[in-house]
Amino acid sequence: MTTNTLPLTRPMLETLLKYLCDLLSDPASPYHIPALLLVIHGGAAMLLHPSYQTIPTSRQSTLDVDYLAQPLPPGVRSTLTRAIAETARAFPGLGADWMNADADVALPPGVWEGSTHAGNLGKNMIFERGAVRMVSVAPGWAVGLKLMRYEKYDAGDVVVILLNGLRVQGGRGGRWTREIVEAWVRGECATMGYEGWPEWKVAEMRVRIGDAVRLVEEW
């Protein structure tokens, strides 16, 4: 499998996903799936989310589209993988892994369930075409996962999510604090098993939350 090195901007992502969705939605296509819901995370979710895109951010592109494959039936996973490969072949210069589920092995349980309930589907749908719907991973999970890694664009992404949360919710006294963010993430991402984390790891997370809160306040 070739690694994608082509920067994927929002317009490019939309072009690729339209092509992919048409393959998946066409009853005459060998890649047809009658109905498909995908949970998207990572940079593509940030770029495609209509609300996040109204908040200026340094993220202008991504190298891939991360999706959750594990909850999908094996036959659906196989068909989707083949359709993704066919899409890569249709666009010269696009790497075969432009859309992948490689991160599944490192994700804790609960991400799918926390992102496919009616509340998240109603607020965070990022792409729909034909038989395919794509929803962004729930905000709490997005922040929780980014705090785990906290590299490159992660800090900026967390800031955008927190700023959007203030705008949408209009509560919390109009501001985030480290304590509020930590309580929110712990509640949303309980299956992360924070209670079993070593002290240094909890301290590291709190430093990262503090950094994100500071950046929000400086916005």
MARVO-434649 format. One record per residue (C-alpha): residue in one letter; x, y, z. Coordinates in steps of 0.05 Angstrom, whole numbers, plus 5000, padded with zeros to 4 digits. Example, Ala and Ser with C-alpha at 12.3 -4.5 7.8 and 13.67 -1.06 7.14 Angstrom:
BEGIN
<A; <5246; 4910; 5156>>,
<S; <5273; 4979; 5143>>,
This chain:
BEGIN
<M; <5000; 5000; 5000>>,
<T; <5028; 5068; 4980>>,
<T; <5028; 5122; 5033>>,
<N; <4992; 5186; 5014>>,
<T; <5035; 5248; 5012>>,
<L; <4985; 5292; 4976>>,
<P; <4958; 5347; 5023>>,
<L; <4882; 5340; 5026>>,
<T; <4847; 5407; 5033>>,
<R; <4773; 5413; 5047>>,
<P; <4755; 5420; 4973>>,
<M; <4798; 5360; 4955>>,
<L; <4768; 5319; 5011>>,
<E; <4698; 5336; 4986>>,
<T; <4717; 5315; 4915>>,
<L; <4746; 5248; 4938>>,
<L; <4688; 5233; 4985>>,
<K; <4636; 5249; 4931>>,
<Y; <4670; 5200; 4885>>,
<L; <4674; 5147; 4939>>,
<C; <4602; 5156; 4961>>,
<D; <4578; 5150; 4889>>,
<L; <4614; 5083; 4883>>,
<L; <4582; 5059; 4948>>,
<S; <4513; 5086; 4932>>,
<D; <4504; 5060; 4861>>,
<P; <4464; 4995; 4861>>,
<A; <4499; 4974; 4797>>,
<S; <4568; 4984; 4827>>,
<P; <4609; 4925; 4852>>,
<Y; <4622; 4968; 4914>>,
<H; <4548; 4980; 4931>>,
<I; <4529; 4985; 5004>>,
<P; <4455; 5000; 5015>>,
<A; <4466; 5045; 5076>>,
<L; <4531; 5064; 5112>>,
<L; <4546; 5106; 5173>>,
<L; <4619; 5123; 5185>>,
<V; <4651; 5156; 5245>>,
<I; <4708; 5202; 5223>>,
<H; <4763; 5227; 5269>>,
<G; <4829; 5263; 5262>>,
<G; <4845; 5321; 5215>>,
<A; <4792; 5305; 5164>>,
<A; <4737; 5312; 5216>>,
<M; <4764; 5381; 5235>>,
<L; <4767; 5404; 5162>>,
<L; <4698; 5379; 5143>>,
<H; <4660; 5401; 5205>>,
<P; <4618; 5462; 5184>>,
<S; <4622; 5495; 5252>>,
<Y; <4696; 5484; 5264>>,
<Q; <4711; 5515; 5196>>,
<T; <4681; 5582; 5218>>,
<I; <4736; 5587; 5271>>,
<P; <4804; 5606; 5243>>,
<T; <4855; 5551; 5252>>,
<S; <4925; 5535; 5227>>,
<R; <4900; 5469; 5199>>,
<Q; <4890; 5475; 5124>>,
<S; <4899; 5403; 5102>>,
<T; <4909; 5331; 5124>>,
<L; <4941; 5270; 5094>>,
<D; <4885; 5221; 5106>>,
<V; <4814; 5208; 5129>>,
<D; <4812; 5166; 5193>>,
<Y; <4749; 5125; 5203>>,
<L; <4726; 5072; 5252>>,
<A; <4722; 5004; 5217>>,
<Q; <4719; 4955; 5275>>,
<P; <4644; 4963; 5290>>,
<L; <4626; 4950; 5216>>,
<P; <4607; 4881; 5192>>,
<P; <4665; 4844; 5158>>,
<G; <4632; 4846; 5090>>,
<V; <4620; 4921; 5094>>,
<R; <4692; 4932; 5116>>,
<S; <4718; 4893; 5057>>,
<T; <4674; 4928; 5006>>,
<L; <4691; 4996; 5035>>,
<T; <4766; 4981; 5032>>,
<R; <4760; 4961; 4959>>,
<A; <4720; 5025; 4942>>,
<I; <4773; 5067; 4977>>,
<A; <4827; 5033; 4935>>,
<E; <4787; 5045; 4872>>,
<T; <4781; 5119; 4890>>,
<A; <4856; 5123; 4899>>,
<R; <4867; 5093; 4830>>,
<A; <4820; 5145; 4800>>,
<F; <4861; 5204; 4826>>,
<P; <4934; 5204; 4803>>,
<G; <4982; 5221; 4859>>,
<L; <4935; 5199; 4914>>,
<G; <4964; 5147; 4961>>,
<A; <4925; 5082; 4973>>,
<D; <4919; 5097; 5047>>,
<W; <4885; 5165; 5036>>,
<M; <4827; 5137; 5077>>,
<N; <4842; 5084; 5129>>,
<A; <4825; 5054; 5196>>,
<D; <4897; 5042; 5219>>,
<A; <4884; 5079; 5285>>,
<D; <4830; 5029; 5305>>,
<V; <4882; 4986; 5341>>,
<A; <4899; 5042; 5389>>,
<L; <4828; 5067; 5403>>,
<P; <4794; 5049; 5469>>,
<P; <4724; 5019; 5470>>,
<G; <4665; 5067; 5470>>,
<V; <4685; 5115; 5414>>,
<W; <4633; 5087; 5366>>,
<E; <4577; 5085; 5417>>,
<G; <4595; 5155; 5441>>,
<S; <4592; 5183; 5370>>,
<T; <4531; 5148; 5339>>,
<H; <4477; 5168; 5388>>,
<A; <4422; 5215; 5364>>,
<G; <4452; 5276; 5398>>,
<N; <4518; 5271; 5362>>,
<L; <4487; 5252; 5296>>,
<G; <4443; 5313; 5300>>,
<K; <4499; 5362; 5314>>,
<N; <4562; 5335; 5282>>,
<M; <4545; 5306; 5214>>,
<I; <4601; 5326; 5168>>,
<F; <4586; 5294; 5101>>,
<E; <4525; 5261; 5068>>,
<R; <4517; 5235; 4998>>,
<G; <4474; 5179; 4971>>,
<A; <4473; 5120; 5018>>,
<V; <4531; 5145; 5059>>,
<R; <4532; 5189; 5122>>,
<M; <4595; 5211; 5157>>,
<V; <4594; 5238; 5228>>,
<S; <4651; 5270; 5266>>,
<V; <4673; 5234; 5329>>,
<A; <4637; 5265; 5389>>,
<P; <4672; 5329; 5414>>,
<G; <4688; 5299; 5482>>,
<W; <4721; 5239; 5449>>,
<A; <4757; 5284; 5399>>,
<V; <4788; 5324; 5456>>,
<G; <4803; 5262; 5497>>,
<L; <4840; 5228; 5439>>,
<K; <4878; 5290; 5421>>,
<L; <4900; 5301; 5493>>,
<M; <4929; 5231; 5491>>,
<R; <4974; 5247; 5431>>,
<Y; <4979; 5324; 5433>>,
<E; <5026; 5331; 5374>>,
<K; <5029; 5377; 5314>>,
<Y; <4958; 5404; 5302>>,
<D; <4926; 5372; 5364>>,
<A; <4932; 5434; 5409>>,
<G; <4900; 5478; 5356>>,
<D; <4845; 5427; 5343>>,
<V; <4828; 5423; 5418>>,
<V; <4824; 5499; 5421>>,
<V; <4775; 5500; 5362>>,
<I; <4731; 5447; 5394>>,
<L; <4730; 5484; 5460>>,
<L; <4715; 5551; 5427>>,
<N; <4658; 5519; 5388>>,
<G; <4632; 5487; 5452>>,
<L; <4627; 5556; 5485>>,
<R; <4590; 5583; 5425>>,
<V; <4541; 5525; 5420>>,
<Q; <4528; 5513; 5494>>,
<G; <4531; 5585; 5518>>,
<G; <4543; 5560; 5588>>,
<R; <4599; 5547; 5638>>,
<G; <4600; 5620; 5655>>,
<G; <4627; 5634; 5585>>,
<R; <4694; 5603; 5598>>,
<W; <4731; 5537; 5605>>,
<T; <4776; 5520; 5663>>,
<R; <4823; 5462; 5670>>,
<E; <4777; 5430; 5721>>,
<I; <4716; 5436; 5676>>,
<V; <4752; 5408; 5615>>,
<E; <4780; 5350; 5655>>,
<A; <4713; 5333; 5686>>,
<W; <4680; 5336; 5617>>,
<V; <4732; 5291; 5584>>,
<R; <4730; 5241; 5641>>,
<G; <4655; 5237; 5636>>,
<E; <4652; 5231; 5561>>,
<C; <4711; 5183; 5555>>,
<A; <4701; 5140; 5617>>,
<T; <4724; 5078; 5580>>,
<M; <4793; 5109; 5575>>,
<G; <4802; 5082; 5646>>,
<Y; <4831; 5146; 5676>>,
<E; <4824; 5117; 5747>>,
<G; <4878; 5067; 5730>>,
<W; <4927; 5116; 5699>>,
<P; <4994; 5127; 5734>>,
<E; <5002; 5195; 5767>>,
<W; <5052; 5220; 5715>>,
<K; <5003; 5207; 5659>>,
<V; <4946; 5244; 5694>>,
<A; <4994; 5301; 5709>>,
<E; <5014; 5303; 5636>>,
<M; <4942; 5306; 5614>>,
<R; <4928; 5363; 5662>>,
<V; <4987; 5403; 5635>>,
<R; <4960; 5394; 5565>>,
<I; <4890; 5415; 5586>>,
<G; <4919; 5476; 5620>>,
<D; <4957; 5493; 5556>>,
<A; <4893; 5487; 5515>>,
<V; <4853; 5529; 5564>>,
<R; <4906; 5583; 5563>>,
<L; <4904; 5585; 5487>>,
<V; <4828; 5591; 5489>>,
<E; <4832; 5649; 5536>>,
<E; <4884; 5683; 5492>>,
<W; <4840; 5675; 5430>>,
